[in-house]
Amino acid sequence: MNNSFDHLDTEYYVERAYQLRSEYVAAAVKSLVARIKSALTSGKRSTAATLQGNPAH
């Protein structure tokens, strides 16, 4: 009987760990996308300005 309770607890915690990991990965990806967009947006102006004065060869 004790084993059945241990098994149920294990299943619950494994499922909860999957859920938490999924939420963490989603938040990390969202943050990464925001950082990339921010870097491309802010870097786009300065890169374009510096490239205009440089010769291609």
C-alpha positions in Angstrom: 0.0 0.0 0.0 2.8 2.4 0.8 4.3 1.8 -2.7 1.1 2.9 -4.4 1.2 6.2 -2.5 4.8 6.7 -3.3 4.1 6.0 -7.0 1.3 8.5 -7.1 3.4 11.2 -5.5 6.2 10.5 -7.9 3.9 10.8 -10.9 2.5 14.1 -9.6 6.0 15.6 -9.1 7.2 14.5 -12.4 4.2 16.0 -14.2 4.7 19.2 -12.1 8.4 19.3 -13.1 7.4 19.0 -16.8 4.9 21.8 -16.4 7.4 24.1 -14.6 10.1 23.4 -17.1 7.7 24.2 -20.0 6.8 27.5 -18.4 10.4 28.3 -17.8 11.5 27.6 -21.4 8.6 29.7 -22.7 9.6 32.6 -20.5 13.3 32.2 -21.5 12.4 32.1 -25.2 10.2 35.2 -24.9 12.9 37.1 -23.1 15.5 36.0 -25.7 13.3 37.1 -28.6 12.7 40.5 -26.8 16.5 40.9 -26.4 17.2 40.1 -30.0 14.5 42.4 -31.2 15.9 45.2 -29.0 19.5 44.6 -30.2 18.5 44.6 -33.8 16.3 47.7 -33.4 18.9 49.7 -31.5 21.8 48.3 -33.5 20.2 48.9 -36.8 20.5 52.7 -36.6 24.1 52.7 -35.5 25.2 50.0 -38.0 23.6 51.8 -40.9 25.2 55.1 -39.9 28.7 53.5 -39.6 28.4 51.6 -42.9 27.5 54.6 -44.9 30.9 56.2 -44.6 33.0 53.0 -45.1 34.1 52.0 -48.6 32.9 48.6 -49.8 36.5 47.5 -50.9 
